[in-house]
Amino acid sequence: MNELVKNISDSDLISMCNEIYEWKNTGALNQEGLLRKIFIEHEGKYVFVKNLEEEVLMEAHSRFKILFVANPSLYVR
């Protein structure tokens, strides 16, 4: 897993999970959001927002045990 996502604070991780939820419902990233900022700053690593989404959800699952499935990104679809 990417060290960037592992080192994000709990509050930022929760914010990013909320942004993913909104992105899934609207199809657009929050222009002011942390998810979009990280995606743009690390464009070489994250070719698709989906790649960043998977890392964020796996880290949230690891920290908070909020999603009880083997692959949390499948839960959000």
Secondary structure, 3 states (H helix, E strand, C coil): CCHHHHCCCHHHHHHHHHHHHHHHHHCCCCCCCHHHHHHHHCCCCCCCHHHHHHHHHHHHHHHHCCCCCCCHHHHHC
